[in-house]
């Protein structure tokens, strides 16, 4: 792997779509969640002014920008309201994409998840902070790993259960990954794999990064790429990557 400072104008000459992961890449990692019976309170991060300006500049230079996340649509719309005219939003690990005001659903997971949800909701463990409301996947925020959750998910062979150090994402294997979302957006834009640059930092980004002609990792210990982002102070990985692209153009 090479540092992104080695990313040249020649290397990105075919790139037309930049796919950005969210937590730990485009915004700081961390979600505060509290659940009281039927009430759920969230506090999450929003995109910073520096990143907003760089996305606008990349759009002006002809790039399409896709934000690809495990989060739900309503949350992404709130986090990225300032740049909605400039981006598409792929949400819940490739389940659907918001593109130019229209939602394209890529998978139907209801039948796979409806039976397991009551079992998960019945788990009583002090480390469970709450369930994040979502349409197509199940996300459970926890202080640390919970064996009961992993055991219930393991009983369903068609499902995956990924721990990202903050929460579990539970979805359908193969058909419910961020890679599915990348392929769908590429199809909407009539692009090929070599037209796509992807940046991610976590285990649920592995498949997604394989769909890019250029893959950039923001955490070499979790996922590999063609290039890596050397972490520098408070500047987020997406900011460092976009800054490098703008410099070489």
PEKADA-V243260 format. One record per residue. N is the residue number from 1. PHI is phi in whole degrees, -180 to 180 (999 if undefined). Layout:
N,PHI  N,PHI
//
This chain:
1,999  2,-112  3,-68  4,-66  5,-66  6,-89  7,-76  8,-106  9,-62  10,-65  11,-65  12,-105  13,-61  14,-97  15,-75  16,-125  17,-128  18,-112  19,-106  20,-116  21,-69  22,-103  23,-69  24,85  25,-121  26,-101  27,-134  28,-61  29,-71  30,131  31,-134  32,-95  33,-138  34,-133  35,-126  36,-128  37,61  38,-90  39,-105  40,-128  41,-114  42,-118  43,-139  44,-132  45,-87  46,-118  47,-64  48,-86  49,-62  50,-64  51,-69  52,-59  53,-65  54,-68  55,-64  56,-62  57,-67  58,-64  59,-63  60,-63  61,-87  62,101  63,-83  64,-93  65,-119  66,-119  67,-98  68,-120  69,-143  70,-85  71,-73  72,-80  73,-63  74,-61  75,-70  76,-65  77,-62  78,-71  79,-69  80,-123  81,-54  82,-67  83,-118  84,-55  85,-67  86,-109  87,-135  88,-112  89,-120  90,-103  91,-128  92,51  93,54  94,82  95,-72  96,-160  97,-135  98,-91  99,-141  100,54  101,82  102,-121  103,-101  104,-110  105,-87  106,-99  107,-140  108,-127  109,-108  110,-55  111,-63  112,-78  113,-102  114,-65  115,-78  116,-84  117,-59  118,-60  119,-65  120,-69  121,-67  122,-82  123,-69  124,-111  125,-151  126,-65  127,-86  128,-81  129,-92  130,159  131,-95  132,-85  133,-60  134,-145  135,-89  136,-117  137,-128  138,-111  139,-124  140,-123  141,-82  142,-137  143,-70  144,-156  145,-60  146,-123  147,-62  148,-63  149,-65  150,-63  151,-67  152,-64  153,-65  154,-66  155,-71  156,-102  157,-65  158,-81  159,-105  160,-110  161,-138  162,-111  163,-99  164,-110  165,86  166,-126  167,-156  168,-97  169,-110  170,-120  171,-151  172,-92  173,-59  174,71  175,-94  176,-128  177,-134  178,-63  179,-63  180,-59  181,-65  182,-61  183,-61  184,-66  185,-66  186,-59  187,-67  188,-62  189,-95  190,59  191,-115  192,-106  193,-57  194,-74  195,-95  196,-119  197,-116  198,-126  199,-126  200,-149  201,-143  202,-135  203,-60  204,-79  205,-100  206,-58  207,-64  208,-58  209,-70  210,-73  211,-90  212,-100  213,-65  214,-128  215,-114  216,-120  217,-101  218,-100  219,-153  220,-64  221,-77  222,-111  223,-148  224,-98  225,-152  226,-74  227,-130  228,-131  229,-99  230,-72  231,-70  232,-133  233,57  234,-94  235,-74  236,-73  237,-54  238,-63  239,-65  240,-66  241,-65  242,-63  243,-63  244,-64  245,-62  246,-65  247,-68  248,-87  249,-71
//
